[in-house]
């Protein structure tokens, strides 16, 4: 099946070099460092948080380095961030400099500030996809050059990490292009884990939430090939979608369990900047209604997030997925007692048209927070406790 592409307007390679840097992840247990080959991503996932945390802070700088359309610049001057609004329409590759990369690798290798849940890993990639497909109608030669440059950025880095360090590597992608590098992955042995993001098995929903990425079946096939090749695999079941309930989530988890991955990471969609607007616009374009009401208020989103996290946890127990395989990512905002109580109050108001929790209901909610929710949140937010699996070090045993 051909890789889906989205209409792309800004595809270039900048002089800025690609290097390894601390990623400052919270609560993810993915890696300590990141290596990002590009600013922007052609997969254009509508839920993505990256534009809000990276690109929009660099818009002016990028306008001086790349051929950013005049209309985009006008949008920024009018208060509308093109980095967010045009997510999926630009990918600005970095350049390869072996000496600069080696210096960044040496800094990582010698670093004593390593997160306890990071598995001393470098992740490709955290703010983009390491295996994007560049497609430029009318200019196949430029597309060919950009694809070759992107592939070289990945392979050059992996070769040097393999030969000149003992650090681990985590690959996370949505693209079957990764198959080209399975030979190189295998040379890492227990030092590398390969994973794919697979939030849904529904092609239509995939078109809304990850419009420029390959479809679910292509990603599943790539994971199966990776498993057959003897690679250590994981899955990011992230983010799961409000449009899918217990039946769909159980089917997805059952499908993933057949692959016996070392880890299944899970989170629901989190609210970030313009991502809700992007999701709703894409849904209109595809012509499929979505459960947009869960994003209407912070409390409605909390209900959805808590429900999906606990539902996936319940399904994993029913499927007898070994302890330590499922790894949840509850957002930092869910750790607010005040937010939890407000969520309970608003839910009661919707059902009974009363804006105040009765004393008995308030006491129940307070006890639920104290005895159940807060300890659960504290566990997943404690890097000392919830370190994720790594081959040869710690891994759950599948039957």
Secondary structure as a PSIPRED ss2 file (coil, helix, strand):
# PSIPRED VFORMAT (PSIPRED V4.0)

   1 X C   1.000  0.000  0.000
   2 X C   1.000  0.000  0.000
   3 X C   1.000  0.000  0.000
   4 X C   1.000  0.000  0.000
   5 X C   1.000  0.000  0.000
   6 X C   1.000  0.000  0.000
   7 X C   1.000  0.000  0.000
   8 X C   1.000  0.000  0.000
   9 X C   1.000  0.000  0.000
  10 X E   0.000  0.000  1.000
  11 X E   0.000  0.000  1.000
  12 X E   0.000  0.000  1.000
  13 X E   0.000  0.000  1.000
  14 X E   0.000  0.000  1.000
  15 X E   0.000  0.000  1.000
  16 X E   0.000  0.000  1.000
  17 X E   0.000  0.000  1.000
  18 X C   1.000  0.000  0.000
  19 X C   1.000  0.000  0.000
  20 X E   0.000  0.000  1.000
  21 X E   0.000  0.000  1.000
  22 X E   0.000  0.000  1.000
  23 X C   1.000  0.000  0.000
  24 X C   1.000  0.000  0.000
  25 X C   1.000  0.000  0.000
  26 X C   1.000  0.000  0.000
  27 X C   1.000  0.000  0.000
  28 X C   1.000  0.000  0.000
  29 X C   1.000  0.000  0.000
  30 X C   1.000  0.000  0.000
  31 X C   1.000  0.000  0.000
  32 X C   1.000  0.000  0.000
  33 X E   0.000  0.000  1.000
  34 X E   0.000  0.000  1.000
  35 X E   0.000  0.000  1.000
  36 X C   1.000  0.000  0.000
  37 X C   1.000  0.000  0.000
  38 X E   0.000  0.000  1.000
  39 X E   0.000  0.000  1.000
  40 X E   0.000  0.000  1.000
  41 X C   1.000  0.000  0.000
  42 X C   1.000  0.000  0.000
  43 X C   1.000  0.000  0.000
  44 X C   1.000  0.000  0.000
  45 X C   1.000  0.000  0.000
  46 X C   1.000  0.000  0.000
  47 X C   1.000  0.000  0.000
  48 X C   1.000  0.000  0.000
  49 X C   1.000  0.000  0.000
  50 X H   0.000  1.000  0.000
  51 X H   0.000  1.000  0.000
  52 X H   0.000  1.000  0.000
  53 X H   0.000  1.000  0.000
  54 X C   1.000  0.000  0.000
  55 X H   0.000  1.000  0.000
  56 X H   0.000  1.000  0.000
  57 X H   0.000  1.000  0.000
  58 X C   1.000  0.000  0.000
  59 X H   0.000  1.000  0.000
  60 X H   0.000  1.000  0.000
  61 X H   0.000  1.000  0.000
  62 X H   0.000  1.000  0.000
  63 X H   0.000  1.000  0.000
  64 X C   1.000  0.000  0.000
  65 X C   1.000  0.000  0.000
  66 X C   1.000  0.000  0.000
  67 X C   1.000  0.000  0.000
  68 X C   1.000  0.000  0.000
  69 X C   1.000  0.000  0.000
  70 X H   0.000  1.000  0.000
  71 X H   0.000  1.000  0.000
  72 X H   0.000  1.000  0.000
  73 X H   0.000  1.000  0.000
  74 X H   0.000  1.000  0.000
  75 X H   0.000  1.000  0.000
  76 X H   0.000  1.000  0.000
  77 X H   0.000  1.000  0.000
  78 X C   1.000  0.000  0.000
  79 X C   1.000  0.000  0.000
  80 X C   1.000  0.000  0.000
  81 X C   1.000  0.000  0.000
  82 X H   0.000  1.000  0.000
  83 X H   0.000  1.000  0.000
  84 X H   0.000  1.000  0.000
  85 X H   0.000  1.000  0.000
  86 X C   1.000  0.000  0.000
  87 X C   1.000  0.000  0.000
  88 X C   1.000  0.000  0.000
  89 X C   1.000  0.000  0.000
  90 X E   0.000  0.000  1.000
  91 X E   0.000  0.000  1.000
  92 X E   0.000  0.000  1.000
  93 X E   0.000  0.000  1.000
  94 X E   0.000  0.000  1.000
  95 X E   0.000  0.000  1.000
  96 X C   1.000  0.000  0.000
  97 X C   1.000  0.000  0.000
  98 X H   0.000  1.000  0.000
  99 X H   0.000  1.000  0.000
 100 X H   0.000  1.000  0.000
 101 X H   0.000  1.000  0.000
 102 X H   0.000  1.000  0.000
 103 X H   0.000  1.000  0.000
 104 X H   0.000  1.000  0.000
 105 X H   0.000  1.000  0.000
 106 X H   0.000  1.000  0.000
 107 X H   0.000  1.000  0.000
 108 X H   0.000  1.000  0.000
 109 X H   0.000  1.000  0.000
 110 X H   0.000  1.000  0.000
 111 X C   1.000  0.000  0.000
 112 X C   1.000  0.000  0.000
 113 X C   1.000  0.000  0.000
 114 X C   1.000  0.000  0.000
 115 X C   1.000  0.000  0.000
 116 X C   1.000  0.000  0.000
 117 X C   1.000  0.000  0.000
 118 X C   1.000  0.000  0.000
 119 X C   1.000  0.000  0.000
 120 X C   1.000  0.000  0.000
 121 X E   0.000  0.000  1.000
 122 X E   0.000  0.000  1.000
 123 X E   0.000  0.000  1.000
 124 X E   0.000  0.000  1.000
 125 X C   1.000  0.000  0.000
 126 X C   1.000  0.000  0.000
 127 X C   1.000  0.000  0.000
 128 X C   1.000  0.000  0.000
 129 X C   1.000  0.000  0.000
 130 X C   1.000  0.000  0.000
 131 X C   1.000  0.000  0.000
 132 X C   1.000  0.000  0.000
 133 X C   1.000  0.000  0.000
 134 X C   1.000  0.000  0.000
 135 X C   1.000  0.000  0.000
 136 X C   1.000  0.000  0.000
 137 X C   1.000  0.000  0.000
 138 X C   1.000  0.000  0.000
 139 X C   1.000  0.000  0.000
 140 X H   0.000  1.000  0.000
 141 X H   0.000  1.000  0.000
 142 X H   0.000  1.000  0.000
 143 X H   0.000  1.000  0.000
 144 X H   0.000  1.000  0.000
 145 X H   0.000  1.000  0.000
 146 X H   0.000  1.000  0.000
 147 X H   0.000  1.000  0.000
 148 X H   0.000  1.000  0.000
 149 X H   0.000  1.000  0.000
 150 X H   0.000  1.000  0.000
 151 X H   0.000  1.000  0.000
 152 X H   0.000  1.000  0.000
 153 X H   0.000  1.000  0.000
 154 X H   0.000  1.000  0.000
 155 X H   0.000  1.000  0.000
 156 X H   0.000  1.000  0.000
 157 X H   0.000  1.000  0.000
 158 X H   0.000  1.000  0.000
 159 X H   0.000  1.000  0.000
 160 X H   0.000  1.000  0.000
 161 X H   0.000  1.000  0.000
 162 X H   0.000  1.000  0.000
 163 X H   0.000  1.000  0.000
 164 X H   0.000  1.000  0.000
 165 X C   1.000  0.000  0.000
 166 X C   1.000  0.000  0.000
 167 X C   1.000  0.000  0.000
 168 X E   0.000  0.000  1.000
 169 X E   0.000  0.000  1.000
 170 X E   0.000  0.000  1.000
 171 X E   0.000  0.000  1.000
 172 X E   0.000  0.000  1.000
 173 X E   0.000  0.000  1.000
 174 X C   1.000  0.000  0.000
 175 X C   1.000  0.000  0.000
 176 X H   0.000  1.000  0.000
 177 X H   0.000  1.000  0.000
 178 X H   0.000  1.000  0.000
 179 X H   0.000  1.000  0.000
 180 X H   0.000  1.000  0.000
 181 X H   0.000  1.000  0.000
 182 X H   0.000  1.000  0.000
 183 X H   0.000  1.000  0.000
 184 X H   0.000  1.000  0.000
 185 X H   0.000  1.000  0.000
 186 X H   0.000  1.000  0.000
 187 X H   0.000  1.000  0.000
 188 X H   0.000  1.000  0.000
 189 X H   0.000  1.000  0.000
 190 X H   0.000  1.000  0.000
 191 X H   0.000  1.000  0.000
 192 X E   0.000  0.000  1.000
 193 X E   0.000  0.000  1.000
 194 X E   0.000  0.000  1.000
 195 X E   0.000  0.000  1.000
 196 X E   0.000  0.000  1.000
 197 X E   0.000  0.000  1.000
 198 X C   1.000  0.000  0.000
 199 X C   1.000  0.000  0.000
 200 X C   1.000  0.000  0.000
 201 X C   1.000  0.000  0.000
 202 X C   1.000  0.000  0.000
 203 X H   0.000  1.000  0.000
 204 X H   0.000  1.000  0.000
 205 X H   0.000  1.000  0.000
 206 X H   0.000  1.000  0.000
 207 X H   0.000  1.000  0.000
 208 X H   0.000  1.000  0.000
 209 X H   0.000  1.000  0.000
 210 X C   1.000  0.000  0.000
 211 X C   1.000  0.000  0.000
 212 X C   1.000  0.000  0.000
 213 X C   1.000  0.000  0.000
 214 X C   1.000  0.000  0.000
 215 X C   1.000  0.000  0.000
 216 X H   0.000  1.000  0.000
 217 X H   0.000  1.000  0.000
 218 X H   0.000  1.000  0.000
 219 X H   0.000  1.000  0.000
 220 X H   0.000  1.000  0.000
 221 X H   0.000  1.000  0.000
 222 X H   0.000  1.000  0.000
 223 X H   0.000  1.000  0.000
 224 X H   0.000  1.000  0.000
 225 X H   0.000  1.000  0.000
 226 X H   0.000  1.000  0.000
 227 X H   0.000  1.000  0.000
 228 X H   0.000  1.000  0.000
 229 X C   1.000  0.000  0.000
 230 X C   1.000  0.000  0.000
 231 X C   1.000  0.000  0.000
 232 X C   1.000  0.000  0.000
 233 X E   0.000  0.000  1.000
 234 X E   0.000  0.000  1.000
 235 X E   0.000  0.000  1.000
 236 X E   0.000  0.000  1.000
 237 X E   0.000  0.000  1.000
 238 X E   0.000  0.000  1.000
 239 X E   0.000  0.000  1.000
 240 X E   0.000  0.000  1.000
 241 X C   1.000  0.000  0.000
 242 X C   1.000  0.000  0.000
 243 X C   1.000  0.000  0.000
 244 X C   1.000  0.000  0.000
 245 X C   1.000  0.000  0.000
 246 X H   0.000  1.000  0.000
 247 X H   0.000  1.000  0.000
 248 X H   0.000  1.000  0.000
 249 X H   0.000  1.000  0.000
 250 X H   0.000  1.000  0.000
 251 X H   0.000  1.000  0.000
 252 X H   0.000  1.000  0.000
 253 X H   0.000  1.000  0.000
 254 X H   0.000  1.000  0.000
 255 X H   0.000  1.000  0.000
 256 X H   0.000  1.000  0.000
 257 X H   0.000  1.000  0.000
 258 X C   1.000  0.000  0.000
 259 X C   1.000  0.000  0.000
 260 X C   1.000  0.000  0.000
 261 X C   1.000  0.000  0.000
 262 X C   1.000  0.000  0.000
 263 X E   0.000  0.000  1.000
 264 X E   0.000  0.000  1.000
 265 X E   0.000  0.000  1.000
 266 X E   0.000  0.000  1.000
 267 X E   0.000  0.000  1.000
 268 X E   0.000  0.000  1.000
 269 X C   1.000  0.000  0.000
 270 X C   1.000  0.000  0.000
 271 X C   1.000  0.000  0.000
 272 X C   1.000  0.000  0.000
 273 X C   1.000  0.000  0.000
 274 X C   1.000  0.000  0.000
 275 X H   0.000  1.000  0.000
 276 X H   0.000  1.000  0.000
 277 X H   0.000  1.000  0.000
 278 X H   0.000  1.000  0.000
 279 X H   0.000  1.000  0.000
 280 X H   0.000  1.000  0.000
 281 X H   0.000  1.000  0.000
 282 X H   0.000  1.000  0.000
 283 X H   0.000  1.000  0.000
 284 X H   0.000  1.000  0.000
 285 X H   0.000  1.000  0.000
 286 X H   0.000  1.000  0.000
 287 X C   1.000  0.000  0.000
 288 X C   1.000  0.000  0.000
 289 X C   1.000  0.000  0.000
 290 X C   1.000  0.000  0.000
 291 X C   1.000  0.000  0.000
 292 X H   0.000  1.000  0.000
 293 X H   0.000  1.000  0.000
 294 X H   0.000  1.000  0.000
 295 X H   0.000  1.000  0.000
 296 X C   1.000  0.000  0.000
 297 X C   1.000  0.000  0.000
 298 X H   0.000  1.000  0.000
 299 X H   0.000  1.000  0.000
 300 X H   0.000  1.000  0.000
 301 X H   0.000  1.000  0.000
 302 X H   0.000  1.000  0.000
 303 X H   0.000  1.000  0.000
 304 X H   0.000  1.000  0.000
 305 X H   0.000  1.000  0.000
 306 X H   0.000  1.000  0.000
 307 X H   0.000  1.000  0.000
 308 X H   0.000  1.000  0.000
 309 X H   0.000  1.000  0.000
 310 X H   0.000  1.000  0.000
 311 X H   0.000  1.000  0.000
 312 X H   0.000  1.000  0.000
 313 X H   0.000  1.000  0.000
 314 X H   0.000  1.000  0.000
 315 X H   0.000  1.000  0.000
 316 X H   0.000  1.000  0.000
 317 X H   0.000  1.000  0.000
 318 X H   0.000  1.000  0.000
 319 X C   1.000  0.000  0.000
 320 X C   1.000  0.000  0.000
 321 X C   1.000  0.000  0.000
 322 X C   1.000  0.000  0.000
 323 X C   1.000  0.000  0.000
 324 X C   1.000  0.000  0.000
 325 X C   1.000  0.000  0.000
 326 X E   0.000  0.000  1.000
 327 X E   0.000  0.000  1.000
 328 X E   0.000  0.000  1.000
 329 X C   1.000  0.000  0.000
 330 X C   1.000  0.000  0.000
 331 X C   1.000  0.000  0.000
 332 X H   0.000  1.000  0.000
 333 X H   0.000  1.000  0.000
 334 X H   0.000  1.000  0.000
 335 X H   0.000  1.000  0.000
 336 X C   1.000  0.000  0.000
 337 X H   0.000  1.000  0.000
 338 X H   0.000  1.000  0.000
 339 X H   0.000  1.000  0.000
 340 X H   0.000  1.000  0.000
 341 X H   0.000  1.000  0.000
 342 X H   0.000  1.000  0.000
 343 X H   0.000  1.000  0.000
 344 X H   0.000  1.000  0.000
 345 X H   0.000  1.000  0.000
 346 X H   0.000  1.000  0.000
 347 X H   0.000  1.000  0.000
 348 X H   0.000  1.000  0.000
 349 X H   0.000  1.000  0.000
 350 X H   0.000  1.000  0.000
 351 X H   0.000  1.000  0.000
 352 X H   0.000  1.000  0.000
 353 X C   1.000  0.000  0.000
 354 X C   1.000  0.000  0.000
 355 X C   1.000  0.000  0.000
 356 X C   1.000  0.000  0.000
 357 X C   1.000  0.000  0.000
 358 X C   1.000  0.000  0.000
 359 X H   0.000  1.000  0.000
 360 X H   0.000  1.000  0.000
 361 X H   0.000  1.000  0.000
 362 X H   0.000  1.000  0.000
 363 X H   0.000  1.000  0.000
 364 X H   0.000  1.000  0.000
 365 X H   0.000  1.000  0.000
 366 X H   0.000  1.000  0.000
 367 X H   0.000  1.000  0.000
 368 X H   0.000  1.000  0.000
 369 X H   0.000  1.000  0.000
 370 X H   0.000  1.000  0.000
 371 X H   0.000  1.000  0.000
 372 X H   0.000  1.000  0.000
 373 X H   0.000  1.000  0.000
 374 X H   0.000  1.000  0.000
 375 X H   0.000  1.000  0.000
 376 X H   0.000  1.000  0.000
 377 X H   0.000  1.000  0.000
 378 X H   0.000  1.000  0.000
 379 X H   0.000  1.000  0.000
 380 X H   0.000  1.000  0.000
 381 X C   1.000  0.000  0.000
 382 X C   1.000  0.000  0.000
 383 X C   1.000  0.000  0.000
 384 X C   1.000  0.000  0.000
 385 X C   1.000  0.000  0.000
 386 X C   1.000  0.000  0.000
 387 X C   1.000  0.000  0.000
 388 X C   1.000  0.000  0.000
 389 X C   1.000  0.000  0.000
 390 X E   0.000  0.000  1.000
 391 X C   1.000  0.000  0.000
 392 X C   1.000  0.000  0.000
 393 X C   1.000  0.000  0.000
 394 X E   0.000  0.000  1.000
 395 X C   1.000  0.000  0.000
 396 X C   1.000  0.000  0.000
 397 X C   1.000  0.000  0.000
 398 X C   1.000  0.000  0.000
 399 X C   1.000  0.000  0.000
